[in-house]
Amino acid sequence: MDDTQTISASDFKARCLDIFDRLTDRTLQKVTITKRGRPVGVLMAPPRNADSVRDLHGFMRGSVIVPDDVDLTAPIAEERFSAEDGILHA
């Protein structure tokens, strides 16, 4: 299966609904549209929902290293916060 295709703008105009269907069902991944032999546009299959969520949430996974001797749950401030005394705005 060839998942990329190059077509002229006039062919695209005549076959665009079929091309959209093929992109949707993943039998085609990428279409380059040409005019007078020069590329003028590229259509690609949209990302799957699961791929989009994985790319958005957790895209930096593995990029931060926390040393073993660091406790991320330990308090870092010595003084009391104003909010503990009911003061929300200074």
C-alpha positions in Angstrom: 0.0 0.0 0.0 1.4 3.4 -1.0 0.4 5.8 1.7 1.6 9.0 -0.1 0.3 10.5 -3.3 1.1 13.4 -5.6 -1.7 14.8 -7.7 -2.4 17.9 -9.8 -4.8 20.5 -8.5 -7.3 19.7 -11.2 -7.3 16.0 -10.2 -7.6 17.0 -6.6 -10.6 19.1 -7.4 -12.3 16.2 -9.2 -11.4 13.6 -6.5 -11.2 15.6 -3.2 -14.1 13.7 -1.4 -12.5 10.3 -2.2 -9.1 11.6 -1.0 -10.7 12.9 2.3 -12.3 9.5 2.8 -9.0 7.7 2.2 -7.2 10.1 4.6 -9.9 9.4 7.2 -9.7 5.6 7.0 -5.8 5.8 6.9 -5.4 4.1 3.5 -3.6 7.3 2.6 -1.4 9.3 4.9 -0.2 12.3 2.8 -1.2 14.0 -0.5 0.9 16.6 -2.2 -1.1 18.8 -4.5 0.8 20.4 -7.5 0.0 23.1 -9.9 2.0 23.1 -13.1 4.3 20.6 -11.5 5.1 22.6 -8.4 3.8 21.7 -4.9 1.2 24.1 -3.7 -0.3 22.2 -0.8 0.0 19.1 1.4 -2.8 17.2 3.1 -2.1 14.8 5.8 -4.3 12.4 7.8 -5.3 13.9 11.1 -3.7 12.5 14.3 -5.7 9.8 16.1 -7.3 11.1 19.3 -5.2 8.8 21.5 -2.0 10.0 19.8 -3.1 13.6 20.3 -3.7 13.1 24.0 -0.4 11.3 24.5 1.5 14.0 22.7 -0.2 16.8 24.7 -0.2 15.2 28.1 3.2 13.8 29.0 5.1 15.2 26.0 8.0 16.0 28.4 7.9 12.6 30.1 11.4 11.5 30.9 12.9 15.0 30.5 13.2 15.7 34.2 15.4 13.8 36.6 14.8 14.1 40.4 17.8 13.0 42.5 17.1 10.2 44.9 17.9 12.3 48.0 15.2 15.0 47.1 11.8 14.7 48.7 9.3 16.5 46.6 6.6 16.3 49.3 8.7 18.0 52.0 7.9 21.6 53.0 10.3 24.2 51.6 9.2 27.3 53.5 10.3 28.0 57.1 7.8 30.9 57.8 4.0 30.6 58.0 1.9 31.7 55.0 -0.6 34.5 55.4 -3.4 32.2 54.1 -2.9 30.0 57.2 -4.0 33.1 59.3 -7.0 33.8 57.0 -5.3 36.6 55.1 -5.9 36.0 51.4 -4.7 39.3 49.9 -1.9 41.5 51.2 
